[in-house]
Amino acid sequence: MSMTANWSYPTAIRFGAGRIAEIAEACRAAGISRPLLVTDRGLAGMEITTRTLDLLNEGGLGAALFAEVDPNPNERNVAAGLQVYRDGGHDGVVAFGGGSGLDLGKVLAFMAGQTRPLWDFEDIGDWWTRADAAAIHPIVAVPTTAGTGSEVGRASVITNSETAEKKIIFHPRILPSVVICDPELTVGMPRSITAGTGMDAFAHCLEAYCSPHYHPMSQGIALEGLRLVAENLRTAYDAPTNLTARAEMMSAAMMGATAFQKGLGAIHAISHPIGAMHHTHHGTTNAVVMLPVLRFNRPAVEDRLARAAAYLGVSGGFDGFYDFVGQLNADLGIPANLTELGVRDPDMDRITASALADPSCGGNPVQMTAENTRPLLESCF
């Protein structure tokens, strides 16, 4: 099987090892002549980033970098990035990295020509129509992890640092014009990040698959995404240079982000406020709360997950699936609970209220209420 392909999503996806070499041409295809590469601090000095900047420079597009991006990017990062973007006269973004770099880069391109403040574009009702669509600058996305799938998403998650709340900024044109998925870029990830980002992709597929909303195409994509993670994440974790496993995980990440158009659920509704308030890694937090949420949702998803288990080749129906997830977490070194993850002195009332206000809770198969969400949260510690 060839692991190199060009797909249309409607985003143009250039998939395969070594395709980062096409970054300058991809920028030109997106209409970018003076890109700003946006990534996080940890990636700024790494060889994959400096090589990409060299490729842009060699292609006549300059080598401009903005890397003041926090693990959970916030409005202060947006303001600083916009200053650099505008002062540099840039006309597009190369969003480079994991979820933080991708989300921040996409928002910079989105906000570059807007006159209204960032929070006016939160994903509430039709607020996205407030934006001047013609003023949104083009984006080329280059994921260096296999988890969030933000490279094929129409939204970014930005933390309001004043309220410690994660907000979703949405607009159809935040979807990148061109994506380069090069599995070689993921080889150097720390094992803990391979694990956490991989379980983020699994959580996206799992919650989309279990969502009660009607979207049969997403349902099928979610199920196949679960299979790809189940069959490849351990290999990517144990044998980091295995490019087949790395490529399959990059596919699973994109599939998860595509599938969750159907909905997310309690995993993300809890993970978002925990991450905003306690600065935990998003995908790892998803993995930690996954088993308690499976127990919580069992009455509504038992038959559905029995079918998923059969597709994954796991015996035992729901119980077999549950045990499979528990063993996968253990094999990847995922902490057993939020306390082990480092969450100390949590404000349970505040987290519960934030979880219930999170848009993800609307896609949970069991309705989340003040009465049942607090005990669910407590079971995560």
Rosetta blueprint (number, residue, H / E / L):
1 M L
2 S L
3 M L
4 T L
5 A E
6 N E
7 W E
8 S E
9 Y L
10 P L
11 T L
12 A E
13 I E
14 R E
15 F E
16 G L
17 A L
18 G L
19 R H
20 I H
21 A H
22 E H
23 I H
24 A H
25 E H
26 A H
27 C H
28 R H
29 A H
30 A H
31 G L
32 I L
33 S L
34 R L
35 P E
36 L E
37 L E
38 V E
39 T L
40 D L
41 R H
42 G H
43 L H
44 A H
45 G L
46 M L
47 E H
48 I H
49 T H
50 T H
51 R H
52 T H
53 L H
54 D H
55 L H
56 L H
57 N H
58 E H
59 G L
60 G L
61 L L
62 G L
63 A L
64 A E
65 L E
66 F E
67 A L
68 E L
69 V L
70 D L
71 P L
72 N L
73 P L
74 N E
75 E H
76 R H
77 N H
78 V H
79 A H
80 A H
81 G H
82 L H
83 Q H
84 V H
85 Y H
86 R H
87 D H
88 G L
89 G L
90 H L
91 D L
92 G E
93 V E
94 V E
95 A E
96 F E
97 G E
98 G L
99 G H
100 S H
101 G H
102 L H
103 D H
104 L H
105 G H
106 K H
107 V H
108 L H
109 A H
110 F H
111 M H
112 A L
113 G L
114 Q L
115 T L
116 R L
117 P L
118 L H
119 W H
120 D H
121 F H
122 E E
123 D L
124 I L
125 G L
126 D L
127 W H
128 W H
129 T H
130 R H
131 A L
132 D L
133 A H
134 A H
135 A H
136 I L
137 H L
138 P L
139 I E
140 V E
141 A E
142 V E
143 P E
144 T L
145 T L
146 A L
147 G L
148 T L
149 G L
150 S H
151 E H
152 V H
153 G L
154 R L
155 A E
156 S E
157 V E
158 I E
159 T E
160 N E
161 S L
162 E L
163 T L
164 A L
165 E E
166 K E
167 K E
168 I E
169 I E
170 F E
171 H L
172 P H
173 R H
174 I H
175 L L
176 P L
177 S L
178 V E
179 V E
180 I E
181 C E
182 D L
183 P H
184 E H
185 L H
186 T H
187 V L
188 G L
189 M L
190 P L
191 R H
192 S H
193 I H
194 T H
195 A H
196 G H
197 T H
198 G H
199 M H
200 D H
201 A H
202 F H
203 A H
204 H H
205 C H
206 L H
207 E H
208 A H
209 Y H
210 C H
211 S L
212 P L
213 H L
214 Y L
215 H L
216 P H
217 M H
218 S H
219 Q H
220 G H
221 I H
222 A H
223 L H
224 E H
225 G H
226 L H
227 R H
228 L H
229 V H
230 A H
231 E H
232 N H
233 L H
234 R H
235 T H
236 A H
237 Y H
238 D H
239 A L
240 P L
241 T L
242 N L
243 L H
244 T H
245 A H
246 R H
247 A H
248 E H
249 M H
250 M H
251 S H
252 A H
253 A H
254 M H
255 M H
256 G H
257 A H
258 T H
259 A H
260 F H
261 Q H
262 K H
263 G L
264 L L
265 G L
266 A H
267 I H
268 H H
269 A H
270 I H
271 S H
272 H H
273 P H
274 I H
275 G H
276 A H
277 M H
278 H H
279 H L
280 T L
281 H L
282 H H
283 G H
284 T H
285 T H
286 N H
287 A H
288 V H
289 V H
290 M H
291 L H
292 P H
293 V H
294 L H
295 R H
296 F H
297 N H
298 R H
299 P H
300 A H
301 V H
302 E H
303 D H
304 R H
305 L H
306 A H
307 R H
308 A H
309 A H
310 A H
311 Y H
312 L H
313 G L
314 V L
315 S L
316 G L
317 G H
318 F H
319 D H
320 G H
321 F H
322 Y H
323 D H
324 F H
325 V H
326 G H
327 Q H
328 L H
329 N H
330 A H
331 D H
332 L L
333 G L
334 I L
335 P L
336 A L
337 N L
338 L H
339 T H
340 E H
341 L H
342 G L
343 V L
344 R L
345 D L
346 P L
347 D L
348 M H
349 D H
350 R H
351 I H
352 T H
353 A H
354 S H
355 A H
356 L H
357 A H
358 D L
359 P H
360 S H
361 C H
362 G H
363 G H
364 N L
365 P L
366 V L
367 Q L
368 M L
369 T L
370 A H
371 E H
372 N H
373 T H
374 R H
375 P H
376 L H
377 L H
378 E H
379 S L
380 C L
381 F L
